[in-house]
Amino acid sequence: MSVVGGASTTGLVTRVQNMIMKPAAEWDVVAAEPATVGSLFTGYAMILAAIPAIATLIGRVLFMHSVLGGVFWGVLSYVFTLVGVYIVALIIDALAPSFGGEKNQTQALKLIIYGSTAAWVAGIANIIPGIGGLIVFVGMIYSLYTIYLGLPKLMKNPADKTVGYFIVILVCDFAVYFAIAMVIGLIVAMFAVGAVVTGAAATGAIH
């Protein structure tokens, strides 16, 4: 499956299935196929990352009866997820020489984008707030395992340095998404305060 021109629906489904069912073998295919930054995002990341975002929107509308809040959270999580993927890929690429690997931004993007497949698919459980979190967590753990398998195949680091490379990436990954969570929290808080102030002002105007 080549994603240079974007993934076809059939190719997309096959890639998702293979990354979940047989990731070790699929990484060999991924490592050899051509791709561009644009095709990786438009042909895969932007499609798969929409699953948890849309599920979050549906969950908030169904269980919290908050259409505006659902849209707000869905859009924020979607945009920042894609931003986070790109940042983590840059970190993976920058760290490669330190662990005997080869710098290659496209391969680093392949690693984090395709490696995130299980987490994104599991994100459909966001439809059920709270309870779905366990399924999402399992998907995240499996995605980390998938990334571990693909690391030496895409970044060409020696096998004996994979564990150290992976641990550093894991720490950086958590740091990036923690920072993103803080930013989202700040935006939400500002939005909430703005809504309260606007509501108070409207009430005062009525009286």
C-alpha positions as CSV (number, residue, x, y, z in Angstrom):
1,M,0.0,0.0,0.0
2,S,1.5,3.3,-1.1
3,V,0.3,6.5,0.4
4,V,2.1,9.0,-1.8
5,G,-1.1,10.0,-3.4
6,G,-3.2,9.3,-0.4
7,A,-4.7,6.1,0.8
8,S,-7.7,4.5,-1.0
9,T,-10.5,3.3,1.3
10,T,-9.4,-0.4,0.7
11,G,-5.8,0.4,1.4
12,L,-6.7,2.3,4.5
13,V,-8.7,-0.5,5.9
14,T,-6.0,-3.1,5.1
15,R,-3.4,-0.9,6.8
16,V,-5.5,-0.6,9.9
17,Q,-6.2,-4.3,10.1
18,N,-2.5,-5.2,9.5
19,M,-1.2,-2.7,12.1
20,I,-3.5,-4.2,14.7
21,M,-3.3,-7.9,13.7
22,K,0.2,-8.3,12.5
23,P,2.2,-5.1,13.2
24,A,5.7,-6.7,13.0
25,A,5.2,-7.9,9.5
26,E,3.4,-4.7,8.4
27,W,6.3,-2.6,9.6
28,D,8.5,-4.2,6.9
29,V,6.0,-3.1,4.3
30,V,5.7,0.4,5.7
31,A,9.5,0.8,5.9
32,A,9.9,0.2,2.2
33,E,7.0,2.1,0.7
34,P,7.2,5.7,-0.5
35,A,5.3,8.5,1.4
36,T,5.3,12.2,1.9
37,V,4.4,14.3,5.0
38,G,1.2,15.4,3.3
39,S,0.1,11.9,2.2
40,L,0.7,10.5,5.7
41,F,-1.5,13.2,7.2
42,T,-4.3,13.4,4.6
43,G,-4.3,9.7,3.7
44,Y,-4.2,8.3,7.2
45,A,-3.6,10.5,10.3
46,M,-6.4,13.0,9.7
47,I,-8.9,10.2,9.0
48,L,-8.0,7.9,11.9
49,A,-7.5,10.7,14.4
50,A,-11.1,11.8,13.6
51,I,-12.5,8.6,15.2
52,P,-11.9,9.6,18.9
53,A,-12.7,13.2,18.2
54,I,-16.1,12.3,16.7
55,A,-16.7,9.7,19.4
56,T,-16.1,12.4,22.0
57,L,-18.6,14.7,20.3
58,I,-21.2,12.0,20.2
59,G,-20.6,11.0,23.8
60,R,-21.0,14.5,25.1
61,V,-24.1,15.1,23.1
62,L,-25.8,11.8,24.2
63,F,-24.7,11.6,27.8
64,M,-24.0,15.2,28.8
65,H,-26.5,16.9,26.5
66,S,-23.8,19.4,25.5
67,V,-23.7,20.0,21.8
68,L,-21.5,23.1,22.0
69,G,-19.2,21.5,24.6
70,G,-19.0,18.3,22.4
71,V,-18.0,20.3,19.3
72,F,-15.5,22.3,21.3
73,W,-13.8,19.3,22.9
74,G,-13.9,17.3,19.6
75,V,-12.3,20.0,17.6
76,L,-9.6,20.8,20.2
77,S,-8.7,17.1,20.7
78,Y,-8.5,16.5,17.0
79,V,-6.3,19.5,16.1
80,F,-4.0,19.0,19.1
81,T,-3.7,15.3,18.4
82,L,-2.3,16.0,14.9
83,V,0.0,18.7,16.3
84,G,1.2,16.3,18.9
85,V,1.9,13.6,16.3
86,Y,4.1,16.0,14.3
87,I,6.0,17.2,17.3
88,V,6.7,13.6,18.5
89,A,7.8,12.6,15.0
90,L,10.3,15.5,15.0
91,I,11.6,14.3,18.4
92,I,12.0,10.7,17.2
93,D,13.9,12.0,14.1
94,A,16.1,14.3,16.2
95,L,17.0,11.5,18.6
96,A,17.8,8.9,16.0
97,P,21.6,9.5,15.7
98,S,22.0,9.4,19.5
99,F,20.8,5.8,19.4
100,G,22.7,4.7,16.3
101,G,19.7,5.3,14.0
102,E,19.3,7.3,10.8
103,K,17.6,10.7,10.7
104,N,14.6,10.5,8.4
105,Q,11.6,12.7,9.1
106,T,9.2,10.7,6.8
107,Q,10.1,7.4,8.5
108,A,9.6,9.0,11.9
109,L,6.2,10.2,10.8
110,K,5.3,6.8,9.5
111,L,6.3,5.3,12.9
112,I,4.2,7.6,15.1
113,I,1.2,7.8,12.7
114,Y,0.8,4.1,11.8
115,G,1.9,3.2,15.3
116,S,-1.0,5.2,16.7
117,T,-3.6,3.1,14.8
118,A,-4.8,1.0,17.8
119,A,-5.2,4.0,20.0
120,W,-7.2,5.9,17.4
121,V,-9.4,3.0,16.6
122,A,-10.0,2.3,20.4
123,G,-10.9,6.0,20.6
124,I,-14.4,5.0,19.4
125,A,-15.0,4.1,23.0
126,N,-15.1,7.8,23.9
127,I,-18.7,7.6,22.9
128,I,-19.2,6.3,26.5
129,P,-17.6,8.8,28.8
130,G,-15.7,7.3,31.7
131,I,-16.3,3.6,31.0
132,G,-14.8,3.8,27.5
133,G,-11.6,5.1,29.1
134,L,-10.4,1.6,29.8
135,I,-10.7,0.5,26.2
136,V,-8.9,3.6,25.1
137,F,-6.1,2.9,27.6
138,V,-5.7,-0.6,26.3
139,G,-5.5,0.8,22.7
140,M,-2.8,3.2,23.8
141,I,-0.7,0.5,25.4
142,Y,-1.0,-1.6,22.3
143,S,0.0,1.4,20.2
144,L,3.1,1.8,22.3
145,Y,4.0,-1.8,21.8
146,T,3.5,-1.4,18.0
147,I,5.8,1.6,18.0
148,Y,8.4,-0.4,19.9
149,L,8.3,-3.1,17.2
150,G,8.6,-0.6,14.4
151,L,11.4,1.6,15.9
152,P,14.4,-0.4,14.6
153,K,12.8,-1.2,11.3
154,L,12.1,2.4,10.4
155,M,14.8,4.4,12.2
156,K,17.5,1.8,11.6
157,N,18.8,1.8,15.1
158,P,20.7,-1.2,16.4
159,A,18.5,-3.7,18.2
160,D,20.4,-3.4,21.5
161,K,19.6,0.3,21.6
162,T,15.8,0.0,20.9
163,V,14.8,-0.2,24.6
164,G,16.7,3.0,25.5
165,Y,15.5,4.8,22.4
166,F,11.9,3.7,23.1
167,I,12.0,4.8,26.8
168,V,13.3,8.3,25.8
169,I,10.6,8.6,23.2
170,L,8.0,7.5,25.7
171,V,9.1,10.1,28.2
172,C,9.0,12.8,25.5
173,D,5.7,11.6,24.2
174,F,4.1,11.9,27.7
175,A,5.7,15.4,28.1
176,V,4.3,16.6,24.8
177,Y,0.8,15.3,25.4
178,F,0.9,16.6,29.0
179,A,1.7,20.0,27.7
180,I,-1.1,19.7,25.1
181,A,-3.5,18.7,27.8
182,M,-2.5,21.7,29.9
183,V,-3.1,24.0,26.9
184,I,-6.5,22.4,26.2
185,G,-7.4,22.8,29.8
186,L,-6.4,26.5,29.8
187,I,-8.4,27.1,26.6
188,V,-11.5,25.3,28.1
189,A,-11.1,27.3,31.4
190,M,-10.9,30.6,29.4
191,F,-13.9,29.5,27.4
192,A,-15.9,28.7,30.6
193,V,-15.0,32.0,32.2
194,G,-15.9,33.8,29.1
195,A,-19.3,32.1,29.0
196,V,-20.0,32.9,32.6
197,V,-19.0,36.5,32.2
198,T,-21.1,36.8,29.0
199,G,-24.1,35.2,30.8
200,A,-23.8,37.5,33.8
201,A,-23.6,40.5,31.5
202,A,-26.7,39.4,29.6
203,T,-28.6,38.8,32.9
204,G,-27.5,42.3,34.1
205,A,-28.7,43.8,30.9
206,I,-32.1,42.2,31.2
207,H,-32.5,43.5,34.7
